[in-house]
């Protein structure tokens, strides 16, 4: 499958760490939200994260920069989807783009009763 745009958001002052840069935890949460959106759309229902691994933060963002998150399904299990999410920061006053975060998430699809369900209906 191809990478899909799942989130675009601006980093605000509340998203900064004590050193004035965008907090890595905020970046991780945005990647998780984007990956979860893709899992729910492709799985056509509830999808819960059961693992989050392989995070890297190769670049930095400043307040006001725009974060764009792309996600891609890279593996499928019987009841799970593994998704890689990648975040790029675009400088506020220009067109410069830098990869700022990357991580991998595993989601399990759930039926209405809260139990894992097969992914045979996933696109």
VEXGUZA-574457 format. One line per 3 residues: number of its first residue (from 1); their letters; for each residue x, z, y of N, C-alpha, C. Coordinates in steps of 0.001 Angstrom, whole numbers. Each point is the difference from the previous one (the first is absolute). Layout:
NUM = A = X:Z:Y:X:Z:Y:X:Z:Y  ...;
END
This chain:
1 = XXX = 844:0:-1186:-844:0:1186:884:0:1242  -563:-440:1063:733:-68:1265:-232:1265:822  941:260:853:-91:1117:931:-1174:-230:967;
4 = XXX = -732:1083:326:-1139:-96:911:164:969:1155  -440:-418:1175:-52:894:1158:-1116:1009:-239  325:1307:74:-1021:1021:-269:-204:969:1161;
7 = XXX = 975:151:890:-145:925:1140:847:-510:1163  -531:196:1196:780:-209:1229:-398:1128:942  996:779:454:-271:1186:818:1182:241:947;
10 = XXX = -283:640:1136:1033:319:979:458:1443:-170  1315:217:-6:553:1355:-88:-210:715:1334  -557:1195:-61:-328:786:1191:910:1232:87;
13 = XXX = 11:690:1149:865:1182:158:-214:1071:-1075  -1206:140:-525:-254:1004:-1049:642:-376:-1335  498:-1234:-125:622:-481:-1242:1514:159:-3;
16 = XXX = 547:672:1019:1442:142:128:535:1254:-683  1258:-59:-418:685:1173:-528:676:738:1165  600:1162:-252:634:753:1092:1151:-727:695;
19 = XXX = 504:-1068:-606:1116:-734:577:-444:-1217:803  -1327:-205:91:-531:-1085:819:-257:-1302:-718  295:-58:-1298:-289:-1207:-791:-1321:155:-723;
22 = XXX = -521:-1099:-518:-1243:66:-773:284:749:-1305  -822:985:-301:119:876:-1159:-165:-788:-1301  935:174:-923:-61:-689:-1290:-1262:310:-773;
25 = XXX = -520:1217:134:-1244:360:-678:-1180:-821:491  -5:-314:1297:-1063:-850:548:103:-1397:-587  1237:-516:-91:196:-1318:-595:-465:-13:-1456;
28 = XXX = 345:1047:-760:-427:84:-1402:-1515:6:-110  -660:749:892:-1465:72:-64:-639:-1344:323  574:-751:934:-541:-1317:323:181:-963:-1177;
31 = XXX = 1146:74:-677:210:-824:-1196:-1018:361:-1074  -240:1303:-184:-967:455:-1014:-1414:-464:326  -381:86:1273:-1333:-471:401:-162:-1489:-268;
34 = XXX = 1019:-773:335:-61:-1440:-233:-49:-346:-1473  850:653:-794:5:-253:-1443:-1326:414:-621  -563:1117:459:-1291:461:-509:-1128:-961:327;
37 = XXX = 64:-580:1178:-1000:-991:394:37:-1204:-939  1208:-480:-280:136:-1135:-905:-476:366:-1410  366:1186:-483:-423:439:-1340:-1526:67:-102;
40 = XXX = -653:544:1003:-1462:107:-26:-672:-1363:81  540:-883:835:-590:-1337:121:158:-792:-1284  1203:-23:-544:234:-778:-1218:-645:656:-1217;
43 = XXX = -38:1331:-2:-603:714:-1121:-1503:129:108  -536:-380:1160:-1451:34:246:-593:1391:-222  675:1006:548:-509:1358:-134:1057:1030:345;
46 = XXX = -286:1219:-419:869:1127:310:1349:-142:-697  1059:230:788:1361:-42:-531:745:1197:584  634:782:-858:725:1182:465:1487:-147:-311;
49 = XXX = 830:460:940:1440:-92:-198:450:1096:-965  810:-387:-985:521:964:-973:1520:101:61  643:-941:694:1455:47:161:393:-776:1249;
52 = XXX = 1034:496:656:575:-673:1166:1517:141:-121  709:-1139:-54:1435:26:-263:742:-1040:833  1311:74:-111:910:-1024:516:-133:-262:1497;
55 = XXX = -150:1058:786:-114:-182:1446:1364:-235:625  39:-956:906:1178:-242:811:-445:-187:1449  893:329:915:-271:-112:1436:1184:-713:651;
58 = XXX = 64:-1324:-144:1177:-738:464:91:-204:1514  -1077:237:723:15:-219:1442:-713:1119:723  -20:-72:1322:-647:1037:805:-1075:-621:891;
61 = XXX = -956:851:382:-1062:-392:917:-29:982:1163  -457:-477:1137:-179:844:1177:-1485:107:314  -353:1004:801:-1383:139:426:-422:-1296:691;
64 = XXX = -1204:-464:-316:-525:-1228:570:268:-1236:-829  938:84:-947:250:-1137:-881:-1192:-183:-938  -196:-1230:-441:-1112:-308:-899:496:-47:-1439;
67 = XXX = -678:732:-883:324:-15:-1428:-955:-951:-704  563:-910:-765:-786:-902:-840:347:317:-1444  -1015:253:-818:214:336:-1410:-529:-1140:-874;
70 = XXX = 863:-468:-885:-369:-999:-995:83:661:-1373  -877:-413:-912:5:579:-1342:-209:-1094:-1040  526:259:-1199:-96:-967:-1087:-106:733:-1329;
73 = XXX = -911:-461:-846:-111:535:-1359:1157:-599:-807  832:883:-575:1166:-476:-746:-113:255:-1502  -964:840:-418:-199:268:-1428:-1422:508:-223;
76 = XXX = -473:-238:-1208:-1327:470:-407:112:675:-1352  -622:1157:-112:-111:678:-1283:-1442:-114:-471  -359:768:-1007:-1383:-41:-488:-981:520:1042;
79 = XXX = 385:1083:705:-869:596:1021:692:126:1352  1191:-574:134:788:243:1217:508:-1285:648  269:131:1288:633:-1059:787:1229:594:671;
82 = XXX = 1115:-696:-64:1206:406:721:154:-933:1185  146:598:1173:20:-756:1247:1244:359:803  702:-1020:483:1112:199:923:-532:-259:1403;
85 = XXX = 276:949:896:-400:-141:1399:1255:-37:860  -46:-819:1041:1147:-206:883:-479:66:1438  712:761:821:-362:120:1409:1034:-635:902;
88 = XXX = -480:-762:972:863:-609:1005:-390:528:1372  1000:321:799:-246:422:1366:288:-1138:962  -956:-268:907:212:-999:1050:141:740:1312;
91 = XXX = 1070:-273:716:241:707:1259:-1150:-243:975  -321:1034:754:-1159:-40:888:97:-1087:1059  1161:-172:567:147:-933:1125:733:-1269:-378;
94 = XXX = -214:-473:-1217:673:-1218:-446:-507:-431:-1356  769:-867:-612:-396:-553:-1298:950:401:-1125  985:863:296:947:420:-1025:-683:785:-1106;
97 = XXX = 286:-359:-1258:-619:632:-1172:1099:533:-914  -191:1232:-494:944:649:-912:-762:648:-1139  476:-155:-1232:-614:739:-1107:354:1463:185;
100 = XXX = -1021:874:-7:220:1420:268:-308:899:-1186  -768:-492:-977:-340:844:-1148:-448:-877:-1168  220:556:-1200:-438:-670:-1225:-234:1079:-1042;
103 = XXX = -1015:-181:-835:-265:960:-1069:-888:-606:-1064  -57:679:-1133:-807:-465:-1132:-1024:1064:-360  -1213:-439:-301:-1108:906:-321:-667:-439:-1295;
106 = XXX = -382:974:-815:-806:-297:-1185:-1376:612:220  -1032:-814:-182:-1389:433:142:-707:-120:-1329  -898:938:-280:-874:-78:-1158:-1407:-268:520;
109 = XXX = -663:-981:-614:-1371:-327:366:-941:955:-711  -1006:498:728:-931:970:-563:-1422:-547:-47  -702:370:-1061:-1424:-319:-137:-808:1007:820;
112 = XXX = -1297:-200:63:-878:895:761:61:1444:-489  321:194:-1284:74:1360:-546:1365:657:238  906:-705:710:1304:555:318:1054:-204:-1062;
115 = XXX = -345:-692:-1066:956:-249:-1083:655:-1376:197  1244:-163:-457:662:-1293:139:-822:-1114:-644  15:-1159:617:-698:-1162:-554:959:-1183:-105;
118 = XXX = -299:-881:-929:841:-1169:-236:-14:-918:1217  1096:-742:168:111:-886:1152:-360:-1446:-345  -702:-216:-1090:-305:-1377:-388:-839:-742:1039;
121 = XXX = -602:724:934:-802:-659:1025:774:-219:1289  1302:300:3:819:-148:1203:365:-1470:183  -73:-472:1267:362:-1393:311:1477:-229:-225;
END
